[in-house]
């Protein structure tokens, strides 16, 4: 909305600020953060009032039952706070004529909706069984297919896959870009979902990951930076950077309530929405492989589950004490807060490495 005040620059030089991506990205970040602080307490109380609390437990989590005894009455579905703060902030600071703004918002709302249905069924049935796995995957794949087809037929969008650390190294995917999109979005959303197991872990890593992607989006959206760094120029990168700003602010705002000991959990509503948003950002700025680096914690958490399952099925033995990996560290005797903060540190380092890929090639 405020973007449309730019034409008033002739009335006052103040309105010229709304022209700058950096100003709107910063404003979107602050707005979504303050929105979380304002709405958070009311939402938490409402969720408690209608008994949307985490009184379910995964059947295979008996080993760590004692670690979560105090969390059974913590409200979940806090992802509603994340999604609503991002949407509200973008409606204020985003360029609403920009197709990628709406694509990012639609993706976040859709995946958040899939997670919401799953959370609602779990909580109302007081079990760990939400919607069926097939229905959940269908909901994710359906939206991912839509995005893949939309981008494939977008004449302004290229279907090249750019490789990090290598200069002038890229692969043309052609129609394979559609299934590739499905792989990225389902992979990123489910990887973040698996990471969301400790207070503040997933949202803290999301903050670092989004911040680095936002900086890259700003670089690829400017002719001077893109030329200097030999990056593919993506004119829409600036508006994607504004979205990243809103997502950083909402992550910080949610972390305010989700830090140890948590007052609210994001649930699948938040984790699926955040993972899909990160995957879509990476696709739009042509940094899918960089997402693997900056989102390395999410990747490793997902891999730990796959390794554990494959090892047990093939050999009957487990590689980890428990998967995802953060539970392995807990069973090794690490306090929850230490696991979270150390994985945050790794996420921060990985984000710096991801940014380095812009120049190191």
N, C-alpha and C positions, 0 to 999 in steps of 0.2 A: 504493500500500500504506500509506504513512505517513498518508495522508488519513484512514484509518479509525481512527487513534489519537486523533482529536479528541474522541470521546466520553469519553476518559479525563481530560478537563479537570477533572473533579470530584476526581480523585485528586491531580493536580498541575497548577498553572497553566501549566507548561511546555507541556503538550499543547494548550493553547489556540492556540499558534502555528500548528498544522496547519490551523486554520480559515481563515487569511489567505491570499488569493491571492498577494499580494506576497511573502510568505515562501516559499510553495511554488514560485513562479516563479523566485525567486532560487536556491532550493535545487536546482531542476531544472537551472538553468543551470550552477551549480558542479559538480553531479554529472556531467552529460554532458561537461563540460570535463575533469574529472579522469579520467573513464572513458576518454576519448580518449588522454590522456597515459599512462595505465596500459596500455591495450591496443595503442596505436599501434606501439611498437617491435616487439612480438611479431608483429603482423599484417604489418608491412612485411617482416620477416625471413621469415615464412611465404610471402608472395607471391613473394619473391625465390627462395626454395627451390623452389617449384613452377613457377618461370619464368613468372610472370604479370607480364611486363615489356612496356614499350611499344616493341616492335621493329617496329611497323608505321608507315606514313606515308601520308597522303592523296596520291592521284595528282597533284593539282593544286597541291601544296605545294612544288614544286621550288625556287621562289624563296627560300624561307626554310629550305631544308634545312640550311644551315650553322649556322643559329641553334639547331637542335634536335639537332645531332649528339651532344651530350653527354647527351641525355635518353632515348636509346633503351633504356637499361638501368634506367630508373626504373620501379619497379612501379606498376601501375595497379589499377583496381578498388578504390581506397581508399574509395569510397562505402560499402563494407561497414562501415567504421569509423563513418561519419556516421550511417547508419541504425541500427546496433546501439546506439550511444550514446544516440540520441534515444529509442528503444524502451525501453531499460533505465531511463533516467531517468524516463520517463513511468510506467512500471510501479511505480516507487517513489513518485513525487510527484503523479501525476495522480489525478483522481477516476475510478476505473475503472467506475463506474456511469453515467458520462456518455457518451451516444451520440456526441457530436462528437469526444471523445478517440479512440474506436475508429475513427471515420471518417477522422480525420487519420492515424492510425497505419497503417490499412489502405491508404490512398492512397499513403503513402510507401513501404510495403513492396512494393505492387504495381508501381508505376512503377520502383522500384529493381530489382525482379525482371526487368522488361522490359529495363532497361539492363544488368543482369548477364548475361542470355542473349546480348545483343548483344556485350558486351565479351568474353565467353568464346569465342564463335565467332570473333571477330576475332583474338584472341590465339592460339588454338589453330591457326587456319588461317594465321597469320602474314601476314594481309592486312588491308586497310581495309574489307573486306566482312563485315558481321555478318549478322544476320537480314535478310530482305528488307525493303524500305521499307514494303511493304504490311502485312507481319506486325507490324512495329514500330508503325505507325500504328494498326493494328487493336487492338493491346494497349493503347495509350494511349486510344483512343476508347472501347473497351469499358468501361474503368474509369470514364472521364469520364461515359459514358451512365448507368452505375449510380448515380453520385453525383447527376447531374442528376435522374434519376427519383426517387431517394430523397428529395432535398430538395423536389422538386415535390409529392410526396404527403405531406410532413411538414406536418401542420396548424399547427405552431408556427413554421414558416418562411415568410416572405413572399417573393413573387416580384417585388418592386419593385427597380428599378435606380436608385440614388441618384447624383446628379451633384455633383461637388465644386465649390466656390466659389459655388454658387447655392443660396439659401435656399428650402426647401420645393419643390425641383425634383427630381422623380422620375418614372419611367416604369414602368408595369405591363407586364411581359413575358408573363405567363400561361404557356401551354405553350411559348412561345419560350425560356423559361428553360432548358429542357433542351439545345437546341443551343448556347445561350449558354454553358452550363457546359462543354460539349465544347470550344468555342472558347477559353475561358479556360485550361483545364487543358492542352490540347495546345499552345497558344501559349506558356504560361509554362514548361512543361517543355522544349520545344524551344529557346526563347530562351535559357534558362540553359545548355543543352547547347552552343549555339553560342558562348557567352561563355567557356566553359571551354577556353581555349587557351593561357593563360600561367600561370606559377606564382603561385598565390594570388589571381588575378584574380576568378574566379567566386565562390570561397568568401568572400573579403573583402567583395564587394558583397552577397552573401547575408546576411552578418552585419549590415550596416547596414540592409538592407531588412527583415529579420526583426525587428530591434529596434524599428523604427518601427511595424510592424504589430502587434507585441506591446503597445506602449503604447496604440495605438488600440483593440485588443481589450479592454484593461483599462478604457478609458474607456467603450466602448459596453456593457460588462457591469455598469456601476454606474448606478443610477437618478439619483444626484445629478449625476455628470459628464455623462451622456447628456442629461439635462434642460437643464442649463446650456449645453451646446454644441449643443443642438437636433439631437442625433444619434438615429438609431433605436435603441431599447433592445434589446439582445440578451443576455438573462440568462445564456446559456452563454459569453459573452465572457471571463469570468474563467478558465475552464478552457482556452480557446484561448490566453490569455495565458501560462498555465503551459507549454503546448506550445511557444509561441514562445520562452520562456525556455530550454527544453531545446535548441531548435534553435540559439539564439544560442550556448550553451555548446559544442555540438558543432561549430559553425562555427569558433569560436575554437580549439578543440582540434585540429581538422583543419588549420587554418591554421598551427599550430605546426609541422607536418610538411610542409605544402604551400607554405610561404613560400619565396622564392627563396634558394638553389637547392633545388628541390623534392626531398623524399625519397620522395614517393608522389603519384600522381595519382588524382583521384576517378573518372575514367572515366564512361561513361554510367550506371553503377550509381548514382553520386552525383548527377550533374547532372540526370537525369530525376526522381529522387526529390525533390531539393531544389526544382526548378521546380514540380512538381506540388503539393508541400506549400505553397509560397507561394501558388499559385493557389487551393488549397482554403481556406486561411486567409482570403484576400481575399473569396471567395464567402460564407463563413460569417459574416464581420463586415460584409458588404454594402459593401465598399470596393474593388470591382473597378477603378474608374477611378483610385483612389488608388494601386493597385498599378502602374499604368502610370507614375505619377510616381516613386514610391519605387524602383521597379525599372527606372528609365529607362535604365540602362546595358544591361540585358538587352534592352529594347525596341529600343534603337538598334543593338545588335549584330545582332539579327535583321533589322531594317530594312535595314541595310547589305548584308546578303546578298541580300535581295529586290531592292533597288535595283540592285545589281551584275548580278544575273542578268537582270532586266528590261531594263536598259540594253544589255547585250551581245546579247541576243536581238533587240531592236528596232533597234539602231543599229550593232551590231558593235563598240562602244566600251565601255570600262570606266570607271566613275566613280571607283573607288578602285584603288590599286595592287594591293590584294588584299583580299578580305573573308574573315571578319568584320573589323570596323573596327580591332581591335587589331593585326592583321597589317599593315594599311595604315600605322599609326603606326610599326611596326617597320621597314618598308621605307623610311619617311621618315628613318630613322636614329636613332629613339628607342631607348635601351636597354630591355630587357624590364622591369627593375625600375621604371624611370621611367614606362613605360606603365601598369603595374599600380597604382602609388601614385597617379598623377594621376587614373586612373579611379575609384579608391577615394574620392578627395577629392570628385569629382563625385557619386558615389553617396551620400556623407555629406550633401552639400548638398541633393540631391534628397530624401533622407529627412526633412530638416528642413522642406523645402517641403511634403512630404506631410503632416507633422504639422500644419503651418500651415493646411491645408485644414479642419481640425476647427473652426477659429474664423473664418477669413477666408471670408465668404460674404455 
